[in-house]
Amino acid sequence: MRTWSILLIVSLVLLLLLEGAAWLLVGSAPLDVRYQCAANAPEEHFTIFSYGGSTVYGTPVPEYGFMAQIDAATGQAAPDRYTVCNMGEGGRDSTGELLDIEKTIHYQPDLIIVLSGHNEFLQPVFDSTMARRWRGRIASLATIRLFNKLTAKIARRLNGPAVQQAMPAILVAHDRSGTDFKARLDRYKNNVESMVLAAQKAGIPLVFGTSPSNLDEWAPVFKKIPIGEGGVRNEQSVTQILDLVEAHQFDAARTRFDAIKWEPEEADAPIVKYLEAQFLAKHTLDQQKVRREAFLAVRDADPIPWRALTRFNDEIRTAVKGKTGVTLVDVEELLGNSADDGLPGFDLITDNCHPTPVANYLIARALLDAAVPHTGESFPWSEEDANRYMTSLPKDLRLEYLLRNGVYVMKVPFFNYTASRRYLEEARTDWPSDWRSWGNLASIELMVGDPAQGREMLHRALSLQPDQKLYTGHQHTPYLRDAMKAQGLSFEMILSDEPAAEQKKGV
């Protein structure tokens, strides 16, 4: 026993010495960049903290987001009175958002805004709040931070740029009857209640928003999903029907749909129910209500639920009801009321869940109205003000908006090449000298379109940007390497193509 005690003491001493040496090399843990605004906000300012995932952050371009518009609106009303701190982060789920609140609420903001619900199924393994707290403490140790720096440096030298796999053999649908699914539902409910309680205990007003979704023009995941779990045997036929629906050729789409002999395992697939919902009548209010319920059911049954479930938005509505100092902004209802037939599509949601600039104005306006009882003044932020603000931003932000949308919607698990083409074609038309639109369009053609045209597009991209390293990373053309591999192509082969072929096809 004495020997073990000595060994334990020696081990602790060595660990303390190691931690001390590491601290001398890397210093104290830096403040998370998202928290710096909160820490540095002037005490005399009315401060607004916002928490959430990519929707709050402002994906795809933060400058277009509703928090950026709130910042502009408060700055326009009183430049020296307000500080808006956006702590949204892409992929952040309710557990992460609760931890963000716990880490920053001691800065005593005057108002908290939370939108949550889209990211509860992003992580492949159930992750408890307590586990993340401990990981955060361990990660702040100087020894761990030094180790991470060294391993990252070695990995960069050995492996080169990391690339997300574009074409997995199969995707795994979430099991609605499994314990993991139920645990995530319960965790979300508990996290929402904890966020409300944390704000109330601190005496800070809270505005909680529901999460919007693209209902009308965003199909549930069906590609590379097994039949019986939401997949279909003929993905190409379904894609062609979806293209007809997007072109509003509903009669032709219905004819193609009816001609397919759906297997029993396919008939209840969310994608089949989605197409059936597209063909429902919408002439009367009652018909529109039935149609909306059908689309909501499809969203809630999506094999990979990357849109907020009805259950999640209902948890928010329940958690804030009757609570002192807590206000609900029902963003889902707001955008539904602003959409044709009550169903938001690409006019309001740029992909599966991120608002367009127009929708971001509507959300910003609603949140500003909810803040009035706490700020003591209203904000004259009109649609004209929002348009003037957007016009004042650098014009190239529009290019980034199109490119990021184009890349996002083609990613795993969406594979929405139709929407991606639309964004990228607009980018190519308005910015013909930007190589990224050409490179990403080449990726699509090589994967699912015309390989010859894909080669020509990539040839054009290389003529605009010859640095081949830029094409193999995840930042600009994340799926090009896999697409070239599938076609057995190399950059040398592309560069040897005759450029005249481009002119011949008018690319």
C-alpha positions as CSV (number, residue, x, y, z in Angstrom):
1,M,0.0,0.0,0.0
2,R,2.8,2.4,0.9
3,T,4.5,1.6,-2.5
4,W,1.3,2.5,-4.4
5,S,1.0,5.7,-2.4
6,I,4.5,6.7,-3.3
7,L,4.0,5.9,-7.0
8,L,0.8,7.9,-7.0
9,I,2.4,11.0,-5.4
10,V,5.4,10.8,-7.8
11,S,3.0,10.5,-10.8
12,L,1.0,13.5,-9.6
13,V,4.2,15.5,-9.2
14,L,5.4,14.5,-12.7
15,L,2.1,15.5,-14.2
16,L,2.2,18.9,-12.4
17,L,5.7,19.4,-13.7
18,L,4.7,18.4,-17.2
19,E,1.7,20.7,-17.0
20,G,3.9,23.6,-15.8
21,A,6.4,23.0,-18.6
22,A,3.6,22.9,-21.2
23,W,2.1,26.1,-19.8
24,L,5.4,27.9,-20.2
25,L,5.3,26.9,-23.9
26,V,1.7,27.6,-24.8
27,G,0.5,29.9,-22.0
28,S,-2.9,30.0,-20.5
29,A,-6.0,28.8,-22.4
30,P,-7.0,31.6,-24.8
31,L,-10.6,32.9,-24.5
32,D,-12.8,31.4,-27.1
33,V,-13.0,33.9,-29.9
34,R,-16.8,33.7,-29.8
35,Y,-16.7,34.9,-26.2
36,Q,-14.4,37.9,-26.6
37,C,-17.2,40.2,-27.6
38,A,-19.0,39.3,-24.4
39,A,-16.0,39.8,-22.2
40,N,-15.1,43.2,-23.8
41,A,-18.6,44.7,-24.0
42,P,-18.7,48.2,-22.3
43,E,-20.5,48.1,-19.0
44,E,-22.6,51.1,-19.9
45,H,-23.9,49.5,-23.1
46,F,-27.1,47.5,-23.5
47,T,-25.7,44.2,-24.5
48,I,-27.4,41.4,-26.4
49,F,-26.0,37.9,-26.5
50,S,-27.2,35.4,-29.0
51,Y,-26.6,31.6,-28.9
52,G,-27.3,28.9,-31.4
53,G,-26.0,27.0,-34.4
54,S,-25.3,28.1,-38.0
55,T,-28.6,29.8,-38.3
56,V,-27.7,32.2,-35.5
57,Y,-24.1,32.5,-36.8
58,G,-25.5,33.5,-40.2
59,T,-24.6,30.7,-42.5
60,P,-23.8,30.9,-45.4
61,V,-22.7,34.6,-45.1
62,P,-22.8,36.0,-41.5
63,E,-23.1,39.6,-42.8
64,Y,-26.5,38.6,-44.3
65,G,-27.7,37.0,-41.1
66,F,-30.4,38.3,-38.8
67,M,-28.0,38.9,-35.9
68,A,-25.9,41.1,-38.3
69,Q,-29.0,43.0,-39.2
70,I,-29.9,43.4,-35.5
71,D,-26.4,44.8,-35.0
72,A,-26.9,47.2,-37.9
73,A,-30.4,48.2,-36.7
74,T,-29.3,49.0,-33.1
75,G,-26.2,50.8,-34.4
76,Q,-28.4,52.9,-36.6
77,A,-30.8,53.7,-33.7
78,A,-28.1,54.6,-31.2
79,P,-24.5,54.0,-32.2
80,D,-23.0,54.4,-28.7
81,R,-25.6,52.4,-26.7
82,Y,-25.8,48.8,-27.9
83,T,-23.3,45.9,-28.2
84,V,-24.5,42.8,-30.0
85,C,-22.4,39.6,-29.4
86,N,-23.2,36.7,-31.7
87,M,-22.0,33.5,-30.2
88,G,-23.7,31.2,-32.7
89,E,-21.5,28.5,-34.2
90,G,-22.1,26.1,-37.1
91,G,-23.0,22.6,-35.9
92,R,-23.7,23.7,-32.3
93,D,-26.4,21.7,-30.7
94,S,-28.5,22.4,-27.6
95,T,-25.8,20.9,-25.3
96,G,-23.2,23.2,-26.7
97,E,-25.5,26.2,-26.5
98,L,-26.3,25.5,-22.9
99,L,-22.6,25.3,-22.1
100,D,-22.0,28.6,-24.0
101,I,-24.6,30.3,-21.8
102,E,-23.1,28.8,-18.6
103,K,-19.7,30.1,-19.6
104,T,-20.8,33.7,-20.5
105,I,-23.8,34.5,-18.5
106,H,-21.6,35.9,-15.7
107,Y,-20.9,38.8,-18.1
108,Q,-24.5,39.9,-17.3
109,P,-26.0,40.7,-20.7
110,D,-29.1,42.8,-20.8
111,L,-30.9,40.4,-23.2
112,I,-30.3,36.9,-24.4
113,I,-31.5,35.5,-27.8
114,V,-31.5,31.7,-28.4
115,L,-32.5,29.8,-31.6
116,S,-32.0,26.0,-31.3
117,G,-33.0,22.7,-32.8
118,H,-31.3,21.9,-36.1
119,N,-28.2,20.1,-34.9
120,E,-29.4,17.6,-32.4
121,F,-28.5,14.6,-34.7
122,L,-25.3,15.8,-36.2
123,Q,-23.0,13.9,-33.9
124,P,-22.9,10.2,-34.5
125,V,-22.7,9.3,-30.8
126,F,-24.9,10.5,-27.9
127,D,-23.0,13.0,-25.9
128,S,-24.1,14.1,-22.5
129,T,-23.7,17.6,-21.1
130,M,-21.6,16.4,-18.2
131,A,-19.2,14.6,-20.5
132,R,-18.7,17.8,-22.6
133,R,-18.1,19.8,-19.4
134,W,-15.3,17.5,-18.4
135,R,-13.8,17.4,-21.9
136,G,-13.8,21.2,-21.9
137,R,-11.9,21.2,-18.7
138,I,-9.4,18.6,-19.9
139,A,-9.0,20.4,-23.2
140,S,-8.0,23.6,-21.4
141,L,-5.0,21.9,-19.8
142,A,-1.7,23.2,-21.3
143,T,-0.4,19.6,-21.7
144,I,-3.4,18.7,-23.9
145,R,-3.3,21.9,-25.9
146,L,0.4,21.4,-26.6
147,F,-0.2,17.8,-27.6
148,N,-3.0,18.8,-30.0
149,K,-0.7,21.4,-31.6
150,L,2.1,18.9,-32.1
151,T,-0.2,16.2,-33.5
152,A,-2.0,18.7,-35.8
153,K,1.4,19.8,-37.2
154,I,2.5,16.3,-37.8
155,A,-0.8,15.4,-39.5
156,R,-0.5,18.4,-41.8
157,R,2.9,17.2,-42.9
158,L,2.1,13.5,-43.3
159,N,-1.5,13.6,-44.7
160,G,-1.9,16.8,-46.6
161,P,-5.3,18.6,-46.8
162,A,-8.3,16.7,-45.3
163,V,-11.1,16.1,-47.8
164,Q,-14.6,15.0,-46.9
165,Q,-15.7,11.8,-48.7
166,A,-18.2,12.8,-51.4
167,M,-19.6,9.5,-52.3
168,P,-20.0,7.1,-49.4
169,A,-21.3,3.6,-50.3
170,I,-24.2,3.9,-47.9
171,L,-25.7,6.2,-45.3
172,V,-27.2,5.1,-42.0
173,A,-30.7,6.3,-41.2
174,H,-31.6,7.3,-37.6
175,D,-33.6,4.6,-35.8
176,R,-36.7,6.3,-34.5
177,S,-37.4,3.4,-32.1
178,G,-33.9,3.2,-30.7
179,T,-32.7,4.4,-27.3
180,D,-30.3,6.9,-28.9
181,F,-33.2,8.7,-30.6
182,K,-35.2,9.0,-27.4
183,A,-32.2,10.1,-25.5
184,R,-31.6,12.9,-27.9
185,L,-35.3,14.0,-27.6
186,D,-35.1,14.0,-23.8
187,R,-31.7,15.8,-23.8
188,Y,-33.1,18.6,-26.0
189,K,-36.1,19.0,-23.7
190,N,-33.9,19.2,-20.6
191,N,-31.4,21.6,-22.3
192,V,-34.2,24.0,-23.4
193,E,-35.6,24.0,-19.8
194,S,-32.1,24.6,-18.4
195,M,-31.5,27.5,-20.7
196,V,-34.7,29.1,-19.6
197,L,-33.9,28.5,-15.9
198,A,-30.4,29.9,-16.3
199,A,-31.7,33.1,-17.7
200,Q,-34.4,33.4,-15.0
201,K,-31.9,32.8,-12.2
202,A,-29.6,35.4,-13.6
203,G,-32.5,37.9,-14.0
204,I,-31.8,38.3,-17.7
205,P,-34.6,38.6,-20.2
206,L,-34.6,35.8,-22.7
207,V,-36.0,35.7,-26.3
208,F,-36.3,32.1,-27.5
209,G,-37.0,31.4,-31.2
210,T,-38.2,28.3,-32.9
211,S,-36.3,27.0,-35.9
212,P,-37.4,27.3,-39.5
213,S,-37.2,24.7,-42.2
214,N,-37.5,24.5,-46.0
215,L,-40.7,22.4,-46.3
216,D,-41.9,22.9,-49.8
217,E,-38.7,22.6,-51.8
218,W,-36.4,20.4,-49.8
219,A,-36.8,16.7,-50.2
220,P,-35.9,14.3,-47.4
221,V,-32.7,12.3,-47.7
222,F,-33.2,9.3,-49.9
223,K,-29.9,8.8,-51.8
224,K,-27.7,6.0,-50.6
225,I,-30.2,5.0,-47.9
226,P,-31.2,1.3,-47.7
227,I,-34.7,0.4,-48.9
228,G,-36.9,0.0,-45.8
229,E,-35.1,2.8,-44.0
230,G,-36.2,5.6,-46.4
231,G,-34.4,4.7,-49.6
232,V,-35.7,3.7,-53.0
233,R,-34.4,1.3,-55.6
234,N,-34.4,3.8,-58.5
235,E,-32.8,7.0,-57.2
236,Q,-32.4,8.4,-60.7
237,S,-36.1,8.2,-61.5
238,V,-36.9,10.0,-58.2
239,T,-34.3,12.7,-59.0
240,Q,-35.9,13.2,-62.4
241,I,-39.4,13.6,-60.8
242,L,-37.9,16.1,-58.3
243,D,-36.5,18.1,-61.2
244,L,-40.0,18.2,-62.8
245,V,-41.5,19.3,-59.5
246,E,-38.9,22.1,-59.2
247,A,-39.7,23.2,-62.7
248,H,-43.4,23.3,-61.7
249,Q,-44.3,20.6,-64.3
250,F,-46.6,18.9,-61.8
251,D,-48.6,16.9,-64.4
252,A,-45.5,15.4,-66.0
253,A,-44.1,14.7,-62.5
254,R,-47.3,13.0,-61.4
255,T,-47.4,10.9,-64.6
256,R,-43.8,9.7,-63.9
257,F,-44.6,9.1,-60.3
258,D,-47.7,7.0,-61.1
259,A,-45.7,4.9,-63.6
260,I,-43.3,3.6,-61.0
261,K,-44.2,0.3,-59.3
262,W,-43.2,1.1,-55.8
263,E,-42.2,-1.9,-53.7
264,P,-44.0,-2.2,-50.3
265,E,-40.7,-1.2,-48.5
266,E,-40.6,1.9,-50.6
267,A,-44.2,3.1,-50.3
268,D,-43.8,4.6,-46.9
269,A,-40.4,6.1,-47.6
270,P,-40.4,9.9,-46.7
271,I,-39.3,10.8,-50.2
272,V,-42.4,9.0,-51.6
273,K,-44.6,10.8,-49.1
274,Y,-42.9,14.1,-50.1
275,L,-43.7,13.6,-53.7
276,E,-47.3,12.7,-52.8
277,A,-47.6,15.9,-50.8
278,Q,-46.4,17.9,-53.8
279,F,-49.5,16.6,-55.7
280,L,-52.0,17.6,-53.1
281,A,-54.6,20.3,-53.9
282,K,-54.0,23.7,-52.4
283,H,-56.9,25.9,-53.6
284,T,-58.6,26.3,-50.2
285,L,-57.4,27.1,-46.7
286,D,-58.4,23.6,-45.6
287,Q,-56.5,22.0,-48.4
288,Q,-53.5,24.1,-47.6
289,K,-53.6,23.0,-44.0
290,V,-53.7,19.3,-45.0
291,R,-50.8,19.9,-47.4
292,R,-48.8,21.6,-44.7
293,E,-49.4,18.8,-42.2
294,A,-48.2,16.3,-44.9
295,F,-44.9,18.2,-45.4
296,L,-44.4,18.5,-41.6
297,A,-44.8,14.8,-41.3
298,V,-42.3,14.2,-44.1
299,R,-39.8,16.5,-42.3
300,D,-40.2,14.7,-39.0
301,A,-39.7,11.4,-40.7
302,D,-36.5,12.4,-42.6
303,P,-34.1,9.5,-42.4
304,I,-31.3,11.9,-41.4
305,P,-33.1,14.7,-39.4
306,W,-31.0,17.8,-40.0
307,R,-34.0,20.0,-39.8
308,A,-35.6,20.8,-36.5
309,L,-38.4,18.3,-35.6
310,T,-41.9,19.5,-34.8
311,R,-41.2,18.0,-31.4
312,F,-38.2,20.4,-30.8
313,N,-40.2,23.5,-31.7
314,D,-43.1,22.4,-29.5
315,E,-40.6,21.9,-26.6
316,I,-39.6,25.5,-27.0
317,R,-43.2,26.7,-27.1
318,T,-44.0,24.7,-24.0
319,A,-40.8,25.7,-22.1
320,V,-41.4,29.5,-22.5
321,K,-45.1,29.5,-22.0
322,G,-46.1,31.5,-18.9
323,K,-42.5,32.1,-17.9
324,T,-41.6,35.5,-16.4
325,G,-39.0,37.4,-18.5
326,V,-39.1,34.9,-21.4
327,T,-40.5,35.8,-24.8
328,L,-41.3,33.5,-27.7
329,V,-40.6,34.5,-31.3
330,D,-42.1,31.7,-33.3
331,V,-39.8,31.9,-36.4
332,E,-41.3,28.7,-37.9
333,E,-44.8,30.3,-37.8
334,L,-43.5,33.7,-38.9
335,L,-41.9,32.3,-42.1
336,G,-44.9,30.0,-42.7
337,N,-47.2,33.0,-42.7
338,S,-44.8,34.8,-45.1
339,A,-44.7,31.9,-47.6
340,D,-47.1,30.9,-50.3
341,D,-49.5,28.3,-49.0
342,G,-47.8,28.4,-45.6
343,L,-44.8,26.4,-46.9
344,P,-41.4,28.0,-46.9
345,G,-39.3,27.1,-49.9
346,F,-36.1,28.4,-51.5
347,D,-37.5,32.0,-51.5
348,L,-37.1,32.0,-47.7
349,I,-34.8,29.1,-46.9
350,T,-31.6,28.9,-48.9
351,D,-31.1,25.1,-48.3
352,N,-32.6,22.8,-45.8
353,C,-32.8,25.3,-42.8
354,H,-30.7,28.5,-43.3
355,P,-32.8,31.6,-44.0
356,T,-32.3,33.7,-47.1
357,P,-31.5,37.4,-46.7
358,V,-35.2,38.2,-47.0
359,A,-36.1,35.8,-44.3
360,N,-33.3,37.1,-42.1
361,Y,-34.9,40.5,-42.3
362,L,-38.2,39.1,-41.2
363,I,-36.6,37.3,-38.3
364,A,-34.5,40.4,-37.3
365,R,-37.6,42.5,-37.4
366,A,-39.5,40.1,-35.1
367,L,-36.6,39.8,-32.6
368,L,-36.2,43.6,-32.5
369,D,-39.9,44.0,-31.7
370,A,-39.5,41.4,-28.9
371,A,-36.6,43.4,-27.5
372,V,-38.6,46.7,-27.2
373,P,-39.9,46.1,-23.7
374,H,-36.3,45.6,-22.4
375,T,-34.5,48.3,-24.4
376,G,-37.2,50.9,-23.8
377,E,-37.1,52.0,-27.4
378,S,-38.2,50.7,-30.8
379,F,-35.9,50.3,-33.8
380,P,-37.0,51.8,-37.1
381,W,-35.5,48.9,-39.1
382,S,-37.6,48.7,-42.3
383,E,-37.2,46.5,-45.4
384,E,-35.7,49.6,-47.1
385,D,-33.2,49.9,-44.2
386,A,-32.3,46.2,-44.6
387,N,-31.9,46.6,-48.4
388,R,-29.7,49.7,-47.9
389,Y,-27.6,47.8,-45.4
390,M,-27.2,44.8,-47.8
391,T,-26.3,47.1,-50.7
392,S,-23.5,48.7,-48.5
393,L,-21.8,45.3,-48.1
394,P,-19.0,44.3,-50.5
395,K,-20.4,42.9,-53.7
396,D,-18.2,39.8,-53.6
397,L,-20.2,38.6,-50.6
398,R,-23.0,37.7,-53.0
399,L,-20.4,35.5,-54.8
400,E,-19.5,33.8,-51.5
401,Y,-23.2,33.4,-50.7
402,L,-23.7,31.5,-54.0
403,L,-20.6,29.4,-53.8
404,R,-21.2,28.3,-50.2
405,N,-24.8,27.5,-50.9
406,G,-23.7,25.5,-54.0
407,V,-21.2,23.5,-52.0
408,Y,-23.4,23.0,-49.0
409,V,-26.4,21.5,-50.8
410,M,-24.4,18.9,-52.7
411,K,-22.8,17.7,-49.5
412,V,-23.4,14.4,-47.7
413,P,-26.2,13.5,-47.0
414,F,-28.1,15.8,-49.3
415,F,-26.5,15.3,-52.7
416,N,-28.9,18.0,-54.0
417,Y,-27.1,18.6,-57.3
418,T,-30.0,20.4,-58.9
419,A,-30.0,23.1,-56.3
420,S,-26.2,23.2,-56.4
421,R,-26.2,23.7,-60.1
422,R,-28.6,26.6,-59.8
423,Y,-26.4,28.5,-57.3
424,L,-23.2,27.7,-59.1
425,E,-24.5,28.6,-62.5
426,E,-25.5,32.0,-61.2
427,A,-22.1,32.5,-59.7
428,R,-20.4,31.5,-63.0
429,T,-22.7,33.8,-65.0
430,D,-22.0,36.9,-62.8
431,W,-18.4,36.1,-61.9
432,P,-17.1,34.2,-65.0
433,S,-13.4,34.7,-63.9
434,D,-13.8,33.0,-60.5
435,W,-12.4,29.5,-60.8
436,R,-14.4,28.0,-57.9
437,S,-17.8,27.9,-59.6
438,W,-16.1,26.2,-62.6
439,G,-14.4,23.7,-60.4
440,N,-17.5,22.8,-58.4
441,L,-19.7,22.5,-61.5
442,A,-17.0,20.2,-62.9
443,S,-17.4,18.1,-59.8
444,I,-21.1,17.7,-60.4
445,E,-20.8,16.8,-64.1
446,L,-18.1,14.3,-63.3
447,M,-20.2,12.7,-60.6
448,V,-23.7,12.7,-62.0
449,G,-23.8,14.6,-65.3
450,D,-21.8,14.8,-68.5
451,P,-18.1,13.7,-67.8
452,A,-16.9,15.3,-71.0
453,Q,-18.4,18.6,-70.0
454,G,-17.0,18.2,-66.5
455,R,-13.5,17.8,-68.0
456,E,-14.0,21.0,-70.0
457,M,-15.2,22.9,-67.0
458,L,-12.2,21.7,-65.0
459,H,-9.9,22.7,-67.8
460,R,-11.4,26.2,-67.7
461,A,-11.0,26.4,-63.9
462,L,-7.3,25.4,-64.2
463,S,-6.8,28.1,-66.8
464,L,-8.1,30.6,-64.2
465,Q,-6.3,29.1,-61.2
466,P,-3.4,26.7,-62.0
467,D,-2.5,25.9,-58.4
468,Q,-3.6,22.3,-58.2
469,K,-3.3,22.2,-54.4
470,L,-6.3,24.5,-54.1
471,Y,-8.5,21.8,-55.8
472,T,-7.7,19.0,-53.4
473,G,-8.7,20.6,-50.1
474,H,-12.1,20.9,-48.4
475,Q,-12.3,24.6,-48.5
476,H,-13.0,25.4,-52.2
477,T,-13.9,22.2,-54.2
478,P,-14.4,19.6,-51.6
479,Y,-15.8,16.9,-53.9
480,L,-13.6,17.3,-56.9
481,R,-11.0,14.8,-55.9
482,D,-13.5,12.0,-55.4
483,A,-15.2,12.9,-58.6
484,M,-12.0,12.8,-60.6
485,K,-11.1,9.5,-59.0
486,A,-14.4,8.0,-60.0
487,Q,-13.6,9.0,-63.6
488,G,-10.0,7.8,-63.4
489,L,-8.8,11.3,-64.1
490,S,-5.7,13.3,-63.1
491,F,-4.8,16.9,-63.4
492,E,-2.3,16.1,-66.1
493,M,-4.9,14.4,-68.2
494,I,-7.2,17.5,-67.8
495,L,-4.4,19.9,-68.7
496,S,-3.6,17.8,-71.8
497,D,-7.2,18.3,-73.1
498,E,-7.6,20.6,-76.1
499,P,-9.0,23.9,-75.0
500,A,-10.8,24.2,-78.3
501,A,-13.3,21.8,-77.0
502,E,-14.5,24.5,-74.6
503,Q,-15.3,26.9,-77.4
504,K,-17.0,24.2,-79.4
505,K,-19.5,23.5,-76.7
506,G,-19.8,27.2,-75.7
507,V,-18.8,26.5,-72.1
